[in-house]
Amino acid sequence: SWLENYLVNYSGALIIVSHDRYFLDKVATITLDLTKHSLDRYVGNYSRFVELKEQKLATEAKNYEKQQKEIAALEDFVNRNLV
């Protein structure tokens, strides 16, 4: 469509709010993800953003589980040896 072509060739910055993933894939080159605790920048189209965000969340979940296991092991050590 003419709007997609116009936006693809537009050299400025835009804030786009849309539920149309096809449209976002065509026109977005950088996605800013605003969450409760951070503002993250993702380079690529919308599909790439979704892929990278899923990877980030999976990594964070994995790191959290690892951290919880380490905490449990340390608590167990303290309970067995220092109490």
N, CA, C and O atoms as a Maestro MAE file, in Angstrom:
{
 s_m_m2io_version
 :::
 2.0.0
}

f_m_ct {
 s_m_title
 :::
 protein
 m_atom[332] {
  # First column is atom index #
  i_m_mmod_type
  r_m_x_coord
  r_m_y_coord
  r_m_z_coord
  i_m_residue_number
  s_m_chain_name
  s_m_pdb_residue_name
  s_m_pdb_atom_name
  i_m_atomic_number
  :::
  1 25 0.838 -1.185 0.000 1 A "SER " " N  " 7
  2 3 0.000 0.000 0.000 1 A "SER " " CA " 6
  3 2 0.879 1.243 0.000 1 A "SER " " C  " 6
  4 15 2.071 1.178 0.300 1 A "SER " " O  " 8
  5 25 0.286 2.351 -0.334 2 A "TRP " " N  " 7
  6 3 1.054 3.589 -0.407 2 A "TRP " " CA " 6
  7 2 1.593 3.983 0.960 2 A "TRP " " C  " 6
  8 15 2.691 4.531 1.053 2 A "TRP " " O  " 8
  9 25 0.834 3.714 2.030 3 A "LEU " " N  " 7
  10 3 1.293 4.065 3.378 3 A "LEU " " CA " 6
  11 2 2.544 3.269 3.749 3 A "LEU " " C  " 6
  12 15 3.502 3.832 4.279 3 A "LEU " " O  " 8
  13 25 2.541 1.970 3.473 4 A "GLU " " N  " 7
  14 3 3.726 1.150 3.748 4 A "GLU " " CA " 6
  15 2 4.934 1.684 2.991 4 A "GLU " " C  " 6
  16 15 6.006 1.850 3.572 4 A "GLU " " O  " 8
  17 25 4.771 1.952 1.707 5 A "ASN " " N  " 7
  18 3 5.874 2.464 0.893 5 A "ASN " " CA " 6
  19 2 6.371 3.804 1.414 5 A "ASN " " C  " 6
  20 15 7.577 4.046 1.475 5 A "ASN " " O  " 8
  21 25 5.452 4.661 1.785 6 A "TYR " " N  " 7
  22 3 5.834 5.970 2.310 6 A "TYR " " CA " 6
  23 2 6.641 5.813 3.597 6 A "TYR " " C  " 6
  24 15 7.690 6.439 3.753 6 A "TYR " " O  " 8
  25 25 6.157 4.983 4.513 7 A "LEU " " N  " 7
  26 3 6.831 4.816 5.801 7 A "LEU " " CA " 6
  27 2 8.175 4.103 5.663 7 A "LEU " " C  " 6
  28 15 9.122 4.434 6.376 7 A "LEU " " O  " 8
  29 25 8.269 3.140 4.765 8 A "VAL " " N  " 7
  30 3 9.538 2.443 4.540 8 A "VAL " " CA " 6
  31 2 10.607 3.425 4.069 8 A "VAL " " C  " 6
  32 15 11.774 3.299 4.441 8 A "VAL " " O  " 8
  33 25 10.217 4.390 3.261 9 A "ASN " " N  " 7
  34 3 11.166 5.362 2.717 9 A "ASN " " CA " 6
  35 2 11.318 6.609 3.576 9 A "ASN " " C  " 6
  36 15 12.152 7.463 3.274 9 A "ASN " " O  " 8
  37 25 10.540 6.731 4.628 10 A "TYR " " N  " 7
  38 3 10.612 7.887 5.519 10 A "TYR " " CA " 6
  39 2 11.886 7.802 6.351 10 A "TYR " " C  " 6
  40 15 12.181 6.755 6.927 10 A "TYR " " O  " 8
  41 25 12.641 8.891 6.418 11 A "SER " " N  " 7
  42 3 13.944 8.847 7.091 11 A "SER " " CA " 6
  43 2 13.878 9.266 8.558 11 A "SER " " C  " 6
  44 15 14.876 9.163 9.271 11 A "SER " " O  " 8
  45 25 12.738 9.728 9.012 12 A "GLY " " N  " 7
  46 3 12.615 10.157 10.400 12 A "GLY " " CA " 6
  47 2 12.179 9.034 11.314 12 A "GLY " " C  " 6
  48 15 12.043 7.880 10.906 12 A "GLY " " O  " 8
  49 25 11.965 9.407 12.556 13 A "ALA " " N  " 7
  50 3 11.502 8.443 13.559 13 A "ALA " " CA " 6
  51 2 9.984 8.516 13.675 13 A "ALA " " C  " 6
  52 15 9.388 9.580 13.508 13 A "ALA " " O  " 8
  53 25 9.372 7.383 13.959 14 A "LEU " " N  " 7
  54 3 7.921 7.303 14.099 14 A "LEU " " CA " 6
  55 2 7.565 6.448 15.298 14 A "LEU " " C  " 6
  56 15 8.297 5.526 15.656 14 A "LEU " " O  " 8
  57 25 6.452 6.756 15.908 15 A "ILE " " N  " 7
  58 3 5.851 5.858 16.889 15 A "ILE " " CA " 6
  59 2 4.634 5.259 16.211 15 A "ILE " " C  " 6
  60 15 3.713 5.975 15.819 15 A "ILE " " O  " 8
  61 25 4.636 3.939 16.075 16 A "ILE " " N  " 7
  62 3 3.543 3.251 15.388 16 A "ILE " " CA " 6
  63 2 2.860 2.322 16.373 16 A "ILE " " C  " 6
  64 15 3.507 1.506 17.030 16 A "ILE " " O  " 8
  65 25 1.556 2.452 16.467 17 A "VAL " " N  " 7
  66 3 0.750 1.547 17.284 17 A "VAL " " CA " 6
  67 2 -0.160 0.796 16.324 17 A "VAL " " C  " 6
  68 15 -0.997 1.395 15.649 17 A "VAL " " O  " 8
  69 25 0.010 -0.519 16.269 18 A "SER " " N  " 7
  70 3 -0.771 -1.312 15.328 18 A "SER " " CA " 6
  71 2 -0.880 -2.746 15.816 18 A "SER " " C  " 6
  72 15 0.015 -3.251 16.494 18 A "SER " " O  " 8
  73 25 -1.975 -3.396 15.469 19 A "HIS " " N  " 7
  74 3 -2.147 -4.819 15.736 19 A "HIS " " CA " 6
  75 2 -1.851 -5.647 14.485 19 A "HIS " " C  " 6
  76 15 -1.925 -6.876 14.514 19 A "HIS " " O  " 8
  77 25 -1.520 -4.973 13.398 20 A "ASP " " N  " 7
  78 3 -1.273 -5.621 12.113 20 A "ASP " " CA " 6
  79 2 0.201 -6.023 12.021 20 A "ASP " " C  " 6
  80 15 1.058 -5.193 11.718 20 A "ASP " " O  " 8
  81 25 0.486 -7.289 12.284 21 A "ARG " " N  " 7
  82 3 1.875 -7.761 12.300 21 A "ARG " " CA " 6
  83 2 2.525 -7.663 10.920 21 A "ARG " " C  " 6
  84 15 3.713 -7.358 10.813 21 A "ARG " " O  " 8
  85 25 1.765 -7.915 9.885 22 A "TYR " " N  " 7
  86 3 2.304 -7.796 8.526 22 A "TYR " " CA " 6
  87 2 2.776 -6.366 8.278 22 A "TYR " " C  " 6
  88 15 3.871 -6.147 7.760 22 A "TYR " " O  " 8
  89 25 1.956 -5.411 8.646 23 A "PHE " " N  " 7
  90 3 2.294 -3.998 8.490 23 A "PHE " " CA " 6
  91 2 3.548 -3.657 9.293 23 A "PHE " " C  " 6
  92 15 4.457 -2.999 8.785 23 A "PHE " " O  " 8
  93 25 3.593 -4.106 10.546 24 A "LEU " " N  " 7
  94 3 4.756 -3.829 11.395 24 A "LEU " " CA " 6
  95 2 6.018 -4.473 10.836 24 A "LEU " " C  " 6
  96 15 7.093 -3.873 10.883 24 A "LEU " " O  " 8
  97 25 5.898 -5.688 10.307 25 A "ASP " " N  " 7
  98 3 7.057 -6.342 9.694 25 A "ASP " " CA " 6
  99 2 7.597 -5.531 8.521 25 A "ASP " " C  " 6
  100 15 8.807 -5.476 8.299 25 A "ASP " " O  " 8
  101 25 6.707 -4.913 7.786 26 A "LYS " " N  " 7
  102 3 7.113 -4.147 6.606 26 A "LYS " " CA " 6
  103 2 7.787 -2.825 6.965 26 A "LYS " " C  " 6
  104 15 8.748 -2.424 6.310 26 A "LYS " " O  " 8
  105 25 7.292 -2.146 8.001 27 A "VAL " " N  " 7
  106 3 7.750 -0.775 8.235 27 A "VAL " " CA " 6
  107 2 8.697 -0.608 9.420 27 A "VAL " " C  " 6
  108 15 9.460 0.358 9.453 27 A "VAL " " O  " 8
  109 25 8.672 -1.505 10.376 28 A "ALA " " N  " 7
  110 3 9.508 -1.332 11.574 28 A "ALA " " CA " 6
  111 2 10.932 -1.808 11.322 28 A "ALA " " C  " 6
  112 15 11.146 -2.882 10.760 28 A "ALA " " O  " 8
  113 25 11.896 -1.008 11.739 29 A "THR " " N  " 7
  114 3 13.304 -1.399 11.674 29 A "THR " " CA " 6
  115 2 13.925 -1.447 13.068 29 A "THR " " C  " 6
  116 15 14.943 -2.106 13.279 29 A "THR " " O  " 8
  117 25 13.318 -0.758 14.000 30 A "ILE " " N  " 7
  118 3 13.743 -0.771 15.405 30 A "ILE " " CA " 6
  119 2 12.484 -0.796 16.257 30 A "ILE " " C  " 6
  120 15 11.536 -0.058 15.990 30 A "ILE " " O  " 8
  121 25 12.472 -1.639 17.276 31 A "THR " " N  " 7
  122 3 11.336 -1.702 18.195 31 A "THR " " CA " 6
  123 2 11.837 -1.403 19.596 31 A "THR " " C  " 6
  124 15 12.815 -1.992 20.055 31 A "THR " " O  " 8
  125 25 11.165 -0.490 20.267 32 A "LEU " " N  " 7
  126 3 11.455 -0.198 21.665 32 A "LEU " " CA " 6
  127 2 10.401 -0.895 22.503 32 A "LEU " " C  " 6
  128 15 9.203 -0.732 22.273 32 A "LEU " " O  " 8
  129 25 10.851 -1.670 23.471 33 A "ASP " " N  " 7
  130 3 9.956 -2.444 24.332 33 A "ASP " " CA " 6
  131 2 9.990 -1.836 25.728 33 A "ASP " " C  " 6
  132 15 10.975 -1.978 26.453 33 A "ASP " " O  " 8
  133 25 8.923 -1.167 26.091 34 A "LEU " " N  " 7
  134 3 8.818 -0.511 27.391 34 A "LEU " " CA " 6
  135 2 8.124 -1.451 28.366 34 A "LEU " " C  " 6
  136 15 6.963 -1.813 28.176 34 A "LEU " " O  " 8
  137 25 8.850 -1.844 29.416 35 A "THR " " N  " 7
  138 3 8.290 -2.698 30.455 35 A "THR " " CA " 6
  139 2 8.298 -1.930 31.769 35 A "THR " " C  " 6
  140 15 8.691 -0.764 31.820 35 A "THR " " O  " 8
  141 25 7.864 -2.592 32.816 36 A "LYS " " N  " 7
  142 3 7.800 -1.960 34.132 36 A "LYS " " CA " 6
  143 2 9.176 -1.496 34.617 36 A "LYS " " C  " 6
  144 15 9.289 -0.495 35.324 36 A "LYS " " O  " 8
  145 25 10.222 -2.236 34.227 37 A "HIS " " N  " 7
  146 3 11.546 -1.963 34.769 37 A "HIS " " CA " 6
  147 2 12.581 -1.489 33.753 37 A "HIS " " C  " 6
  148 15 13.686 -1.107 34.140 37 A "HIS " " O  " 8
  149 25 12.249 -1.504 32.473 38 A "SER " " N  " 7
  150 3 13.286 -1.149 31.502 38 A "SER " " CA " 6
  151 2 12.686 -0.714 30.163 38 A "SER " " C  " 6
  152 15 11.498 -0.887 29.889 38 A "SER " " O  " 8
  153 25 13.558 -0.150 29.363 39 A "LEU " " N  " 7
  154 3 13.252 0.167 27.971 39 A "LEU " " CA " 6
  155 2 14.326 -0.522 27.139 39 A "LEU " " C  " 6
  156 15 15.496 -0.141 27.191 39 A "LEU " " O  " 8
  157 25 13.932 -1.532 26.376 40 A "ASP " " N  " 7
  158 3 14.882 -2.313 25.590 40 A "ASP " " CA " 6
  159 2 14.719 -2.000 24.113 40 A "ASP " " C  " 6
  160 15 13.607 -1.801 23.624 40 A "ASP " " O  " 8
  161 25 15.841 -1.960 23.414 41 A "ARG " " N  " 7
  162 3 15.872 -1.645 21.986 41 A "ARG " " CA " 6
  163 2 16.196 -2.912 21.199 41 A "ARG " " C  " 6
  164 15 17.164 -3.611 21.499 41 A "ARG " " O  " 8
  165 25 15.380 -3.196 20.194 42 A "TYR " " N  " 7
  166 3 15.567 -4.363 19.333 42 A "TYR " " CA " 6
  167 2 15.679 -3.891 17.885 42 A "TYR " " C  " 6
  168 15 14.833 -3.139 17.401 42 A "TYR " " O  " 8
  169 25 16.723 -4.336 17.205 43 A "VAL " " N  " 7
  170 3 16.931 -3.962 15.806 43 A "VAL " " CA " 6
  171 2 16.371 -5.067 14.916 43 A "VAL " " C  " 6
  172 15 16.629 -6.250 15.136 43 A "VAL " " O  " 8
  173 25 15.608 -4.666 13.917 44 A "GLY " " N  " 7
  174 3 14.999 -5.609 12.983 44 A "GLY " " CA " 6
  175 2 13.509 -5.351 12.883 44 A "GLY " " C  " 6
  176 15 12.982 -4.431 13.509 44 A "GLY " " O  " 8
  177 25 12.840 -6.163 12.097 45 A "ASN " " N  " 7
  178 3 11.395 -5.983 11.948 45 A "ASN " " CA " 6
  179 2 10.651 -6.547 13.167 45 A "ASN " " C  " 6
  180 15 11.273 -7.016 14.121 45 A "ASN " " O  " 8
  181 25 9.347 -6.496 13.123 46 A "TYR " " N  " 7
  182 3 8.555 -6.909 14.280 46 A "TYR " " CA " 6
  183 2 8.733 -8.393 14.596 46 A "TYR " " C  " 6
  184 15 8.821 -8.768 15.765 46 A "TYR " " O  " 8
  185 25 8.786 -9.231 13.579 47 A "SER " " N  " 7
  186 3 8.980 -10.668 13.811 47 A "SER " " CA " 6
  187 2 10.307 -10.931 14.506 47 A "SER " " C  " 6
  188 15 10.392 -11.796 15.378 47 A "SER " " O  " 8
  189 25 11.337 -10.195 14.128 48 A "ARG " " N  " 7
  190 3 12.644 -10.344 14.778 48 A "ARG " " CA " 6
  191 2 12.555 -9.907 16.241 48 A "ARG " " C  " 6
  192 15 13.138 -10.543 17.120 48 A "ARG " " O  " 8
  193 25 11.827 -8.828 16.496 49 A "PHE " " N  " 7
  194 3 11.615 -8.383 17.875 49 A "PHE " " CA " 6
  195 2 10.966 -9.484 18.705 49 A "PHE " " C  " 6
  196 15 11.416 -9.774 19.813 49 A "PHE " " O  " 8
  197 25 9.915 -10.096 18.178 50 A "VAL " " N  " 7
  198 3 9.212 -11.157 18.907 50 A "VAL " " CA " 6
  199 2 10.172 -12.305 19.202 50 A "VAL " " C  " 6
  200 15 10.189 -12.836 20.313 50 A "VAL " " O  " 8
  201 25 10.963 -12.684 18.215 51 A "GLU " " N  " 7
  202 3 11.931 -13.776 18.383 51 A "GLU " " CA " 6
  203 2 12.964 -13.439 19.466 51 A "GLU " " C  " 6
  204 15 13.233 -14.254 20.348 51 A "GLU " " O  " 8
  205 25 13.535 -12.242 19.393 52 A "LEU " " N  " 7
  206 3 14.555 -11.840 20.365 52 A "LEU " " CA " 6
  207 2 13.978 -11.680 21.765 52 A "LEU " " C  " 6
  208 15 14.629 -12.020 22.753 52 A "LEU " " O  " 8
  209 25 12.763 -11.165 21.849 53 A "LYS " " N  " 7
  210 3 12.111 -10.998 23.157 53 A "LYS " " CA " 6
  211 2 11.857 -12.365 23.797 53 A "LYS " " C  " 6
  212 15 12.079 -12.536 24.996 53 A "LYS " " O  " 8
  213 25 11.396 -13.333 23.011 54 A "GLU " " N  " 7
  214 3 11.177 -14.688 23.534 54 A "GLU " " CA " 6
  215 2 12.485 -15.296 24.025 54 A "GLU " " C  " 6
  216 15 12.518 -15.947 25.069 54 A "GLU " " O  " 8
  217 25 13.559 -15.084 23.273 55 A "GLN " " N  " 7
  218 3 14.871 -15.587 23.695 55 A "GLN " " CA " 6
  219 2 15.302 -14.936 25.006 55 A "GLN " " C  " 6
  220 15 15.816 -15.603 25.904 55 A "GLN " " O  " 8
  221 25 15.088 -13.634 25.103 56 A "LYS " " N  " 7
  222 3 15.466 -12.909 26.323 56 A "LYS " " CA " 6
  223 2 14.683 -13.432 27.521 56 A "LYS " " C  " 6
  224 15 15.260 -13.669 28.583 56 A "LYS " " O  " 8
  225 25 13.383 -13.613 27.361 57 A "LEU " " N  " 7
  226 3 12.555 -14.110 28.462 57 A "LEU " " CA " 6
  227 2 12.950 -15.526 28.865 57 A "LEU " " C  " 6
  228 15 12.964 -15.853 30.052 57 A "LEU " " O  " 8
  229 25 13.270 -16.367 27.886 58 A "ALA " " N  " 7
  230 3 13.698 -17.737 28.185 58 A "ALA " " CA " 6
  231 2 15.022 -17.733 28.944 58 A "ALA " " C  " 6
  232 15 15.201 -18.496 29.894 58 A "ALA " " O  " 8
  233 25 15.942 -16.879 28.526 59 A "THR " " N  " 7
  234 3 17.232 -16.771 29.212 59 A "THR " " CA " 6
  235 2 17.048 -16.267 30.634 59 A "THR " " C  " 6
  236 15 17.674 -16.776 31.564 59 A "THR " " O  " 8
  237 25 16.190 -15.266 30.804 60 A "GLU " " N  " 7
  238 3 15.927 -14.746 32.146 60 A "GLU " " CA " 6
  239 2 15.305 -15.810 33.038 60 A "GLU " " C  " 6
  240 15 15.666 -15.916 34.210 60 A "GLU " " O  " 8
  241 25 14.384 -16.593 32.509 61 A "ALA " " N  " 7
  242 3 13.752 -17.660 33.293 61 A "ALA " " CA " 6
  243 2 14.780 -18.720 33.679 61 A "ALA " " C  " 6
  244 15 14.782 -19.206 34.810 61 A "ALA " " O  " 8
  245 25 15.646 -19.073 32.743 62 A "LYS " " N  " 7
  246 3 16.695 -20.062 33.012 62 A "LYS " " CA " 6
  247 2 17.653 -19.548 34.088 62 A "LYS " " C  " 6
  248 15 18.025 -20.287 35.000 62 A "LYS " " O  " 8
  249 25 18.046 -18.290 33.978 63 A "ASN " " N  " 7
  250 3 18.937 -17.698 34.976 63 A "ASN " " CA " 6
  251 2 18.274 -17.626 36.346 63 A "ASN " " C  " 6
  252 15 18.928 -17.841 37.366 63 A "ASN " " O  " 8
  253 25 16.987 -17.327 36.373 64 A "TYR " " N  " 7
  254 3 16.253 -17.270 37.634 64 A "TYR " " CA " 6
  255 2 16.222 -18.647 38.296 64 A "TYR " " C  " 6
  256 15 16.459 -18.767 39.498 64 A "TYR " " O  " 8
  257 25 15.932 -19.675 37.515 65 A "GLU " " N  " 7
  258 3 15.900 -21.036 38.069 65 A "GLU " " CA " 6
  259 2 17.268 -21.441 38.608 65 A "GLU " " C  " 6
  260 15 17.367 -22.049 39.673 65 A "GLU " " O  " 8
  261 25 18.316 -21.103 37.871 66 A "LYS " " N  " 7
  262 3 19.678 -21.406 38.325 66 A "LYS " " CA " 6
  263 2 19.972 -20.680 39.635 66 A "LYS " " C  " 6
  264 15 20.548 -21.255 40.559 66 A "LYS " " O  " 8
  265 25 19.578 -19.433 39.705 67 A "GLN " " N  " 7
  266 3 19.785 -18.641 40.916 67 A "GLN " " CA " 6
  267 2 19.029 -19.240 42.099 67 A "GLN " " C  " 6
  268 15 19.560 -19.304 43.208 67 A "GLN " " O  " 8
  269 25 17.802 -19.674 41.872 68 A "GLN " " N  " 7
  270 3 17.011 -20.262 42.952 68 A "GLN " " CA " 6
  271 2 17.644 -21.555 43.459 68 A "GLN " " C  " 6
  272 15 17.621 -21.824 44.660 68 A "GLN " " O  " 8
  273 25 18.207 -22.353 42.560 69 A "LYS " " N  " 7
  274 3 18.893 -23.585 42.968 69 A "LYS " " CA " 6
  275 2 20.133 -23.263 43.796 69 A "LYS " " C  " 6
  276 15 20.415 -23.938 44.786 69 A "LYS " " O  " 8
  277 25 20.871 -22.233 43.391 70 A "GLU " " N  " 7
  278 3 22.057 -21.825 44.147 70 A "GLU " " CA " 6
  279 2 21.672 -21.330 45.538 70 A "GLU " " C  " 6
  280 15 22.349 -21.641 46.518 70 A "GLU " " O  " 8
  281 25 20.599 -20.568 45.626 71 A "ILE " " N  " 7
  282 3 20.119 -20.076 46.920 71 A "ILE " " CA " 6
  283 2 19.731 -21.247 47.808 71 A "ILE " " C  " 6
  284 15 20.093 -21.286 48.984 71 A "ILE " " O  " 8
  285 25 19.001 -22.192 47.255 72 A "ALA " " N  " 7
  286 3 18.578 -23.364 48.034 72 A "ALA " " CA " 6
  287 2 19.785 -24.157 48.517 72 A "ALA " " C  " 6
  288 15 19.801 -24.620 49.657 72 A "ALA " " O  " 8
  289 25 20.793 -24.319 47.669 73 A "ALA " " N  " 7
  290 3 21.992 -25.058 48.062 73 A "ALA " " CA " 6
  291 2 22.741 -24.331 49.171 73 A "ALA " " C  " 6
  292 15 23.224 -24.966 50.109 73 A "ALA " " O  " 8
  293 25 22.842 -23.019 49.077 74 A "LEU " " N  " 7
  294 3 23.511 -22.244 50.123 74 A "LEU " " CA " 6
  295 2 22.738 -22.294 51.433 74 A "LEU " " C  " 6
  296 15 23.331 -22.426 52.504 74 A "LEU " " O  " 8
  297 25 21.422 -22.188 51.350 75 A "GLU " " N  " 7
  298 3 20.602 -22.282 52.562 75 A "GLU " " CA " 6
  299 2 20.746 -23.658 53.203 75 A "GLU " " C  " 6
  300 15 20.826 -23.773 54.426 75 A "GLU " " O  " 8
  301 25 20.778 -24.688 52.385 76 A "ASP " " N  " 7
  302 3 20.957 -26.043 52.899 76 A "ASP " " CA " 6
  303 2 22.317 -26.181 53.575 76 A "ASP " " C  " 6
  304 15 22.419 -26.771 54.651 76 A "ASP " " O  " 8
  305 25 23.358 -25.642 52.952 77 A "PHE " " N  " 7
  306 3 24.697 -25.686 53.537 77 A "PHE " " CA " 6
  307 2 24.721 -24.984 54.888 77 A "PHE " " C  " 6
  308 15 25.264 -25.510 55.860 77 A "PHE " " O  " 8
  309 25 24.132 -23.796 54.945 78 A "VAL " " N  " 7
  310 3 24.098 -23.039 56.202 78 A "VAL " " CA " 6
  311 2 23.340 -23.820 57.260 78 A "VAL " " C  " 6
  312 15 23.797 -23.919 58.399 78 A "VAL " " O  " 8
  313 25 22.206 -24.368 56.910 79 A "ASN " " N  " 7
  314 3 21.393 -25.119 57.876 79 A "ASN " " CA " 6
  315 2 22.118 -26.361 58.388 79 A "ASN " " C  " 6
  316 15 21.969 -26.721 59.556 79 A "ASN " " O  " 8
  317 25 22.887 -27.010 57.544 80 A "ARG " " N  " 7
  318 3 23.596 -28.227 57.962 80 A "ARG " " CA " 6
  319 2 24.875 -27.927 58.732 80 A "ARG " " C  " 6
  320 15 25.276 -28.718 59.585 80 A "ARG " " O  " 8
  321 25 25.519 -26.806 58.449 81 A "ASN " " N  " 7
  322 3 26.851 -26.572 58.992 81 A "ASN " " CA " 6
  323 2 26.975 -25.420 59.986 81 A "ASN " " C  " 6
  324 15 27.907 -25.398 60.790 81 A "ASN " " O  " 8
  325 25 26.073 -24.491 59.943 82 A "LEU " " N  " 7
  326 3 26.254 -23.308 60.779 82 A "LEU " " CA " 6
  327 2 25.168 -23.113 61.824 82 A "LEU " " C  " 6
  328 15 25.294 -22.236 62.679 82 A "LEU " " O  " 8
  329 25 24.142 -23.880 61.778 83 A "VAL " " N  " 7
  330 3 23.044 -23.688 62.733 83 A "VAL " " CA " 6
  331 2 23.175 -24.645 63.883 83 A "VAL " " C  " 6
  332 15 22.344 -24.636 64.791 83 A "VAL " " O  " 8
  :::
 }
 m_bond[331] {
  # First column is bond index #
  i_m_from
  i_m_to
  i_m_order
  :::
  1 1 2 1
  2 2 3 1
  3 3 4 2
  4 3 5 1
  5 5 6 1
  6 6 7 1
  7 7 8 2
  8 7 9 1
  9 9 10 1
  10 10 11 1
  11 11 12 2
  12 11 13 1
  13 13 14 1
  14 14 15 1
  15 15 16 2
  16 15 17 1
  17 17 18 1
  18 18 19 1
  19 19 20 2
  20 19 21 1
  21 21 22 1
  22 22 23 1
  23 23 24 2
  24 23 25 1
  25 25 26 1
  26 26 27 1
  27 27 28 2
  28 27 29 1
  29 29 30 1
  30 30 31 1
  31 31 32 2
  32 31 33 1
  33 33 34 1
  34 34 35 1
  35 35 36 2
  36 35 37 1
  37 37 38 1
  38 38 39 1
  39 39 40 2
  40 39 41 1
  41 41 42 1
  42 42 43 1
  43 43 44 2
  44 43 45 1
  45 45 46 1
  46 46 47 1
  47 47 48 2
  48 47 49 1
  49 49 50 1
  50 50 51 1
  51 51 52 2
  52 51 53 1
  53 53 54 1
  54 54 55 1
  55 55 56 2
  56 55 57 1
  57 57 58 1
  58 58 59 1
  59 59 60 2
  60 59 61 1
  61 61 62 1
  62 62 63 1
  63 63 64 2
  64 63 65 1
  65 65 66 1
  66 66 67 1
  67 67 68 2
  68 67 69 1
  69 69 70 1
  70 70 71 1
  71 71 72 2
  72 71 73 1
  73 73 74 1
  74 74 75 1
  75 75 76 2
  76 75 77 1
  77 77 78 1
  78 78 79 1
  79 79 80 2
  80 79 81 1
  81 81 82 1
  82 82 83 1
  83 83 84 2
  84 83 85 1
  85 85 86 1
  86 86 87 1
  87 87 88 2
  88 87 89 1
  89 89 90 1
  90 90 91 1
  91 91 92 2
  92 91 93 1
  93 93 94 1
  94 94 95 1
  95 95 96 2
  96 95 97 1
  97 97 98 1
  98 98 99 1
  99 99 100 2
  100 99 101 1
  101 101 102 1
  102 102 103 1
  103 103 104 2
  104 103 105 1
  105 105 106 1
  106 106 107 1
  107 107 108 2
  108 107 109 1
  109 109 110 1
  110 110 111 1
  111 111 112 2
  112 111 113 1
  113 113 114 1
  114 114 115 1
  115 115 116 2
  116 115 117 1
  117 117 118 1
  118 118 119 1
  119 119 120 2
  120 119 121 1
  121 121 122 1
  122 122 123 1
  123 123 124 2
  124 123 125 1
  125 125 126 1
  126 126 127 1
  127 127 128 2
  128 127 129 1
  129 129 130 1
  130 130 131 1
  131 131 132 2
  132 131 133 1
  133 133 134 1
  134 134 135 1
  135 135 136 2
  136 135 137 1
  137 137 138 1
  138 138 139 1
  139 139 140 2
  140 139 141 1
  141 141 142 1
  142 142 143 1
  143 143 144 2
  144 143 145 1
  145 145 146 1
  146 146 147 1
  147 147 148 2
  148 147 149 1
  149 149 150 1
  150 150 151 1
  151 151 152 2
  152 151 153 1
  153 153 154 1
  154 154 155 1
  155 155 156 2
  156 155 157 1
  157 157 158 1
  158 158 159 1
  159 159 160 2
  160 159 161 1
  161 161 162 1
  162 162 163 1
  163 163 164 2
  164 163 165 1
  165 165 166 1
  166 166 167 1
  167 167 168 2
  168 167 169 1
  169 169 170 1
  170 170 171 1
  171 171 172 2
  172 171 173 1
  173 173 174 1
  174 174 175 1
  175 175 176 2
  176 175 177 1
  177 177 178 1
  178 178 179 1
  179 179 180 2
  180 179 181 1
  181 181 182 1
  182 182 183 1
  183 183 184 2
  184 183 185 1
  185 185 186 1
  186 186 187 1
  187 187 188 2
  188 187 189 1
  189 189 190 1
  190 190 191 1
  191 191 192 2
  192 191 193 1
  193 193 194 1
  194 194 195 1
  195 195 196 2
  196 195 197 1
  197 197 198 1
  198 198 199 1
  199 199 200 2
  200 199 201 1
  201 201 202 1
  202 202 203 1
  203 203 204 2
  204 203 205 1
  205 205 206 1
  206 206 207 1
  207 207 208 2
  208 207 209 1
  209 209 210 1
  210 210 211 1
  211 211 212 2
  212 211 213 1
  213 213 214 1
  214 214 215 1
  215 215 216 2
  216 215 217 1
  217 217 218 1
  218 218 219 1
  219 219 220 2
  220 219 221 1
  221 221 222 1
  222 222 223 1
  223 223 224 2
  224 223 225 1
  225 225 226 1
  226 226 227 1
  227 227 228 2
  228 227 229 1
  229 229 230 1
  230 230 231 1
  231 231 232 2
  232 231 233 1
  233 233 234 1
  234 234 235 1
  235 235 236 2
  236 235 237 1
  237 237 238 1
  238 238 239 1
  239 239 240 2
  240 239 241 1
  241 241 242 1
  242 242 243 1
  243 243 244 2
  244 243 245 1
  245 245 246 1
  246 246 247 1
  247 247 248 2
  248 247 249 1
  249 249 250 1
  250 250 251 1
  251 251 252 2
  252 251 253 1
  253 253 254 1
  254 254 255 1
  255 255 256 2
  256 255 257 1
  257 257 258 1
  258 258 259 1
  259 259 260 2
  260 259 261 1
  261 261 262 1
  262 262 263 1
  263 263 264 2
  264 263 265 1
  265 265 266 1
  266 266 267 1
  267 267 268 2
  268 267 269 1
  269 269 270 1
  270 270 271 1
  271 271 272 2
  272 271 273 1
  273 273 274 1
  274 274 275 1
  275 275 276 2
  276 275 277 1
  277 277 278 1
  278 278 279 1
  279 279 280 2
  280 279 281 1
  281 281 282 1
  282 282 283 1
  283 283 284 2
  284 283 285 1
  285 285 286 1
  286 286 287 1
  287 287 288 2
  288 287 289 1
  289 289 290 1
  290 290 291 1
  291 291 292 2
  292 291 293 1
  293 293 294 1
  294 294 295 1
  295 295 296 2
  296 295 297 1
  297 297 298 1
  298 298 299 1
  299 299 300 2
  300 299 301 1
  301 301 302 1
  302 302 303 1
  303 303 304 2
  304 303 305 1
  305 305 306 1
  306 306 307 1
  307 307 308 2
  308 307 309 1
  309 309 310 1
  310 310 311 1
  311 311 312 2
  312 311 313 1
  313 313 314 1
  314 314 315 1
  315 315 316 2
  316 315 317 1
  317 317 318 1
  318 318 319 1
  319 319 320 2
  320 319 321 1
  321 321 322 1
  322 322 323 1
  323 323 324 2
  324 323 325 1
  325 325 326 1
  326 326 327 1
  327 327 328 2
  328 327 329 1
  329 329 330 1
  330 330 331 1
  331 331 332 2
  :::
 }
}
